[in-house]
Amino acid sequence: TNVINPRSHVNRRNDFKDTLIKKGATLGANSTIICGVDIGNFAFVAAGACVTKNVKNYSLVAGVPAKQIGWMSEYGEKIPLPLEGKGIFNCPNSSDTYILTNDKLTKK
């Protein structure tokens, strides 16, 4: 979608909203991304999810509406860290280190 309230007979080209899918993001089959939303780097949107809000880098979202249920590595491993707080994860497949601080996950 590119407008919040589309109607086929109404020209709303001036109301188009940008939707940004960042590097490495995965969109599952039949997921729906509402216009004006940003999907973060290496985020993972589950099949059938309906994304209505911005998605953080490395986050795993699912459901209708989509909610964050976890974190994903660039390799595609689910990261066993809490959604909030602090933590460190070393990916066994890529040897990358991920650090959770201030409710954001970053790769070292």
MDTraj code that builds the backbone (N, CA, C; nanometers):
import mdtraj as md
import numpy as np

residues = "THR ASN VAL ILE ASN PRO ARG SER HIS VAL ASN ARG ARG ASN ASP PHE LYS ASP THR LEU ILE LYS LYS GLY ALA THR LEU GLY ALA ASN SER THR ILE ILE CYS GLY VAL ASP ILE GLY ASN PHE ALA PHE VAL ALA ALA GLY ALA CYS VAL THR LYS ASN VAL LYS ASN TYR SER LEU VAL ALA GLY VAL PRO ALA LYS GLN ILE GLY TRP MET SER GLU TYR GLY GLU LYS ILE PRO LEU PRO LEU GLU GLY LYS GLY ILE PHE ASN CYS PRO ASN SER SER ASP THR TYR ILE LEU THR ASN ASP LYS LEU THR LYS LYS".split()
xyz = np.array([
    [0.0840, -0.1182, 0.0000],
    [0.0000, 0.0000, 0.0000],
    [0.0881, 0.1241, 0.0000],
    [0.0346, 0.2333, -0.0489],
    [0.1129, 0.3567, -0.0483],
    [0.0350, 0.4760, 0.0075],
    [-0.0922, 0.4560, 0.0435],
    [-0.1706, 0.5582, 0.1141],
    [-0.2470, 0.4890, 0.2278],
    [-0.2752, 0.5642, 0.3328],
    [-0.3428, 0.5087, 0.4503],
    [-0.4865, 0.4659, 0.4200],
    [-0.5589, 0.5440, 0.3438],
    [-0.7000, 0.5135, 0.3148],
    [-0.7266, 0.5143, 0.1639],
    [-0.6805, 0.4116, 0.0928],
    [-0.6934, 0.4103, -0.0530],
    [-0.8382, 0.3907, -0.0991],
    [-0.8734, 0.4587, -0.2055],
    [-1.0006, 0.4391, -0.2752],
    [-0.9676, 0.4456, -0.4238],
    [-1.0150, 0.3497, -0.4999],
    [-0.9777, 0.3409, -0.6415],
    [-1.0209, 0.4636, -0.7220],
    [-1.1300, 0.5257, -0.6847],
    [-1.1811, 0.6383, -0.7636],
    [-1.1318, 0.7754, -0.7144],
    [-1.0495, 0.7775, -0.6082],
    [-0.9993, 0.9045, -0.5546],
    [-0.8488, 0.9119, -0.5789],
    [-0.8048, 1.0194, -0.6443],
    [-0.6623, 1.0379, -0.6702],
    [-0.5960, 1.0909, -0.5433],
    [-0.5085, 1.0104, -0.4836],
    [-0.4379, 1.0504, -0.3614],
    [-0.2862, 1.0484, -0.3808],
    [-0.2403, 1.0788, -0.5000],
    [-0.0961, 1.0756, -0.5274],
    [-0.0173, 1.1718, -0.4393],
    [-0.0783, 1.2780, -0.3934],
    [-0.0096, 1.3716, -0.3044],
    [0.0009, 1.3184, -0.1618],
    [-0.0689, 1.2099, -0.1314],
    [-0.0687, 1.1512, 0.0024],
    [0.0178, 1.0255, 0.0120],
    [0.0901, 0.9913, -0.0962],
    [0.1747, 0.8719, -0.0926],
    [0.2740, 0.8817, 0.0222],
    [0.2961, 0.7712, 0.0920],
    [0.3920, 0.7649, 0.2020],
    [0.5044, 0.6694, 0.1645],
    [0.6264, 0.7034, 0.2045],
    [0.7410, 0.6181, 0.1771],
    [0.7446, 0.5015, 0.2751],
    [0.7760, 0.3842, 0.2245],
    [0.7970, 0.2645, 0.3050],
    [0.9392, 0.2197, 0.2768],
    [1.0184, 0.1969, 0.3831],
    [1.1594, 0.1652, 0.3664],
    [1.1889, 0.0258, 0.4207],
    [1.2397, -0.0607, 0.3347],
    [1.2838, -0.1942, 0.3745],
    [1.4359, -0.1901, 0.3684],
    [1.5014, -0.1997, 0.4850],
    [1.6462, -0.1813, 0.4919],
    [1.7229, -0.3097, 0.4607],
    [1.8533, -0.2959, 0.4498],
    [1.9444, -0.4020, 0.4088],
    [1.9241, -0.5315, 0.4879],
    [1.9104, -0.6406, 0.4150],
    [1.9058, -0.7724, 0.4752],
    [1.7749, -0.8121, 0.5397],
    [1.6738, -0.7257, 0.5339],
    [1.5455, -0.7584, 0.5966],
    [1.4778, -0.8731, 0.5221],
    [1.4053, -0.9557, 0.5965],
    [1.3321, -1.0687, 0.5403],
    [1.1833, -1.0457, 0.5625],
    [1.1053, -1.0581, 0.4539],
    [0.9606, -1.0444, 0.4622],
    [0.8988, -1.1796, 0.4317],
    [0.8296, -1.2373, 0.5292],
    [0.7679, -1.3680, 0.5115],
    [0.6518, -1.3637, 0.4129],
    [0.6154, -1.4830, 0.3631],
    [0.5060, -1.4953, 0.2669],
    [0.3776, -1.4353, 0.3232],
    [0.3066, -1.3617, 0.2388],
    [0.1788, -1.2999, 0.2737],
    [0.1867, -1.2008, 0.3889],
    [0.3040, -1.1487, 0.4181],
    [0.3113, -1.0410, 0.5171],
    [0.2617, -0.9135, 0.4492],
    [0.2038, -0.8250, 0.5292],
    [0.1517, -0.6978, 0.4799],
    [0.2235, -0.5859, 0.5534],
    [0.2777, -0.4915, 0.4774],
    [0.3496, -0.3782, 0.5348],
    [0.2679, -0.2528, 0.5047],
    [0.2176, -0.1876, 0.6094],
    [0.1386, -0.0662, 0.5911],
    [0.2321, 0.0480, 0.5495],
    [0.1837, 0.1358, 0.4628],
    [0.2677, 0.2439, 0.4111],
    [0.3187, 0.3342, 0.5229],
    [0.4379, 0.3894, 0.4991],
    [0.4982, 0.4816, 0.5941],
    [0.5803, 0.4150, 0.7022],
    [0.5957, 0.2833, 0.6953],
    [0.6675, 0.2062, 0.7973],
    [0.8102, 0.1786, 0.7498],
    [0.9045, 0.1749, 0.8445],
    [1.0427, 0.1348, 0.8154],
    [1.0671, -0.0030, 0.8745],
    [1.1269, -0.0916, 0.7941],
    [1.1675, -0.2245, 0.8396],
    [1.3194, -0.2189, 0.8537],
    [1.3701, -0.2427, 0.9749],
    [1.5118, -0.2257, 1.0056],
    [1.6046, -0.3261, 0.9389],
    [1.7331, -0.2964, 0.9463],
    [1.8370, -0.3843, 0.8918],
    [1.8260, -0.5239, 0.9526],
    [1.8263, -0.6250, 0.8671],
    [1.8250, -0.7656, 0.9050],
    [1.7072, -0.8037, 0.9957],
    [1.6013, -0.7234, 0.9924],
    [1.4792, -0.7587, 1.0655],
    [1.4132, -0.8772, 0.9957],
    [1.3274, -0.9470, 1.0678],
    [1.2593, -1.0644, 1.0146],
    [1.1100, -1.0499, 1.0427],
    [1.0306, -1.0395, 0.9361],
    [0.8850, -1.0294, 0.9473],
    [0.8283, -1.1670, 0.9154],
    [0.7566, -1.2258, 1.0102],
    [0.7031, -1.3605, 0.9940],
    [0.5947, -1.3652, 0.8859],
    [0.5748, -1.4836, 0.8308],
    [0.4696, -1.5042, 0.7310],
    [0.3343, -1.4652, 0.7889],
    [0.2567, -1.3925, 0.7108],
    [0.1223, -1.3541, 0.7499],
    [0.1126, -1.2359, 0.8441],
    [0.2259, -1.1820, 0.8860],
    [0.2241, -1.0682, 0.9798],
    [0.1714, -0.9429, 0.9104],
    [0.1099, -0.8554, 0.9875],
    [0.0646, -0.7256, 0.9378],
    [0.1395, -0.6175, 1.0149],
    [0.2367, -0.5547, 0.9490],
    [0.3236, -0.4571, 1.0137],
    [0.2606, -0.3184, 1.0050],
    [0.2320, -0.2605, 1.1219],
    [0.1684, -0.1291, 1.1285],
    [0.2580, -0.0237, 1.1924],
    [0.3737, -0.0673, 1.2476],
    [0.4687, 0.0238, 1.3133],
    [0.6095, -0.0083, 1.2656],
    [0.7013, 0.0849, 1.2854],
    [0.8410, 0.0620, 1.2493],
    [0.8944, -0.0613, 1.3199],
    [0.9850, -0.1327, 1.2528],
    [1.0463, -0.2545, 1.3048],
    [1.1947, -0.2272, 1.3274],
    [1.2437, -0.2569, 1.4483],
    [1.3844, -0.2326, 1.4841],
    [1.4784, -0.3248, 1.4064],
    [1.6048, -0.2807, 1.3945],
    [1.7089, -0.3653, 1.3375],
    [1.7142, -0.4980, 1.4137],
    [1.7314, -0.6070, 1.3417],
    [1.7489, -0.7428, 1.3960],
    [1.6271, -0.7976, 1.4695],
    [1.5149, -0.7286, 1.4695],
    [1.4012, -0.7804, 1.5454],
    [1.3201, -0.8806, 1.4645],
    [1.2562, -0.9712, 1.5361],
    [1.1659, -1.0708, 1.4804],
    [1.0256, -1.0300, 1.5203],
    [0.9391, -1.0054, 1.4210],
    [0.8019, -0.9653, 1.4491],
    [0.7048, -1.0649, 1.3862],
    [0.5899, -1.0829, 1.4534],
    [0.4873, -1.1752, 1.4042],
    [0.3515, -1.1296, 1.4537],
    [0.2471, -1.1752, 1.3873],
    [0.1112, -1.1523, 1.4321],
    [0.0388, -1.0415, 1.3588],
    [-0.0881, -1.0243, 1.3983],
    [-0.1748, -0.9217, 1.3406],
    [-0.2394, -0.8455, 1.4549],
    [-0.1974, -0.7233, 1.4829],
    [-0.0839, -0.6547, 1.4207],
    [0.0482, -0.7155, 1.4679],
    [0.1533, -0.6944, 1.3908],
    [0.2844, -0.7513, 1.4226],
    [0.3403, -0.6913, 1.5509],
    [0.3951, -0.7796, 1.6338],
    [0.4628, -0.7386, 1.7569],
    [0.5970, -0.8092, 1.7628],
    [0.6927, -0.7456, 1.8271],
    [0.8240, -0.8067, 1.8389],
    [0.8163, -0.9253, 1.9343],
    [0.8693, -1.0404, 1.8864],
    [0.8701, -1.1612, 1.9686],
    [1.0114, -1.2135, 1.9919],
    [1.1106, -1.1454, 1.9343],
    [1.2483, -1.1895, 1.9526],
    [1.3448, -1.1100, 1.8678],
    [1.4654, -1.1665, 1.8574],
    [1.5742, -1.1061, 1.7794],
    [1.6289, -1.2107, 1.6829],
    [1.6822, -1.1662, 1.5681],
    [1.7418, -1.2557, 1.4688],
    [1.8814, -1.2065, 1.4310],
    [1.9717, -1.3015, 1.4109],
    [2.1067, -1.2657, 1.3656],
    [2.1068, -1.2470, 1.2143],
    [2.2139, -1.1929, 1.1615],
    [2.2275, -1.1777, 1.0171],
    [2.2311, -1.3142, 0.9493],
    [2.2772, -1.4144, 1.0196],
    [2.2852, -1.5507, 0.9663],
    [2.1477, -1.6168, 0.9619],
    [2.0544, -1.5664, 1.0410],
    [1.9208, -1.6244, 1.0449],
    [1.8930, -1.7067, 1.1691],
    [1.9778, -1.6937, 1.2697],
    [1.9585, -1.7627, 1.3972],
    [1.8722, -1.6784, 1.4892],
    [1.7793, -1.7432, 1.5591],
    [1.7039, -1.6708, 1.6615],
    [1.7977, -1.6474, 1.7784],
    [1.8025, -1.5236, 1.8253],
    [1.8934, -1.4841, 1.9330],
    [1.8193, -1.4938, 2.0662],
    [1.8686, -1.5746, 2.1586],
    [1.7991, -1.5957, 2.2863],
    [1.8273, -1.4864, 2.3896],
    [1.7909, -1.3643, 2.3559],
    [1.8059, -1.2510, 2.4476],
    [1.6677, -1.1936, 2.4754],
    [1.6503, -1.1265, 2.5896],
    [1.5211, -1.0633, 2.6184],
    [1.4944, -0.9480, 2.5218],
    [1.3695, -0.9081, 2.5105],
    [1.3358, -0.7953, 2.4228],
    [1.3885, -0.6644, 2.4778],
    [1.4021, -0.6557, 2.6088],
    [1.4494, -0.5335, 2.6743],
    [1.5639, -0.5679, 2.7684],
    [1.6424, -0.4676, 2.8008],
    [1.7513, -0.4871, 2.8949],
    [1.8859, -0.4940, 2.8265],
    [1.9728, -0.5832, 2.8813],
    [2.1089, -0.5958, 2.8293],
    [2.1420, -0.7424, 2.8071],
    [2.2372, -0.7673, 2.7168],
    [2.2824, -0.9030, 2.6934],
    [2.3810, -0.9099, 2.5789],
    [2.4477, -1.0252, 2.5693],
    [2.5445, -1.0498, 2.4625],
    [2.5174, -1.1884, 2.4055],
    [2.5272, -1.2012, 2.2721],
    [2.5077, -1.3295, 2.2053],
    [2.6169, -1.3472, 2.1015],
    [2.6795, -1.4635, 2.1012],
    [2.7779, -1.4997, 1.9990],
    [2.7150, -1.6039, 1.9073],
    [2.6990, -1.5708, 1.7801],
    [2.6369, -1.6611, 1.6841],
    [2.7295, -1.7802, 1.6591],
    [2.6807, -1.9032, 1.6798],
    [2.7655, -2.0203, 1.6612],
    [2.8008, -2.0474, 1.5150],
    [2.7243, -1.9928, 1.4217],
    [2.7489, -2.0182, 1.2794],
    [2.8399, -1.9155, 1.2142],
    [2.8285, -1.7901, 1.2553],
    [2.9067, -1.6847, 1.1903],
    [3.0148, -1.6257, 1.2805],
    [3.0106, -1.6588, 1.4091],
    [3.1026, -1.6033, 1.5093],
    [3.0825, -1.4535, 1.5326],
    [2.9735, -1.3970, 1.4806],
    [2.9424, -1.2561, 1.5060],
    [2.8939, -1.2404, 1.6498],
    [2.9224, -1.1244, 1.7073],
    [2.8774, -1.0922, 1.8426],
    [2.7709, -0.9845, 1.8353],
    [2.6607, -1.0074, 1.9066],
    [2.5497, -0.9128, 1.9120],
    [2.5352, -0.8636, 2.0546],
    [2.5121, -0.7322, 2.0681],
    [2.5029, -0.6706, 2.2004],
    [2.3686, -0.5993, 2.2124],
    [2.2950, -0.6329, 2.3181],
    [2.1677, -0.5686, 2.3479],
    [2.1890, -0.4646, 2.4569],
    [2.1613, -0.3386, 2.4245],
    [2.1653, -0.2289, 2.5217],
    [2.0552, -0.1310, 2.4863],
    [1.9923, -0.0753, 2.5882],
    [1.8859, 0.0232, 2.5679],
    [1.7791, -0.0276, 2.4717],
    [1.7470, -0.1569, 2.4808],
    [1.6417, -0.2199, 2.4008],
    [1.6689, -0.2181, 2.2507],
    [1.7974, -0.2062, 2.2128],
    [1.8384, -0.2118, 2.0726],
    [1.9502, -0.3137, 2.0604],
    [1.9463, -0.3918, 1.9536],
    [2.0487, -0.4915, 1.9275],
    [2.1435, -0.4398, 1.8188],
    [2.2724, -0.4510, 1.8438],
    [2.3727, -0.4105, 1.7448],
    [2.4748, -0.5226, 1.7299],
    [2.5372, -0.5264, 1.6133],
    [2.6431, -0.6232, 1.5882],
    [2.7769, -0.5567, 1.6139],
    [2.8607, -0.6252, 1.6898],
    [2.9926, -0.5704, 1.7235],
    [3.0854, -0.5797, 1.6056],
])
top = md.Topology()
chain = top.add_chain()
for i, resn in enumerate(residues, 1):
    res = top.add_residue(resn, chain, resSeq=i)
    for name in ("N", "CA", "C"):
        top.add_atom(name, md.element.get_by_symbol(name[0]), res)
traj = md.Trajectory(xyz[None], top)
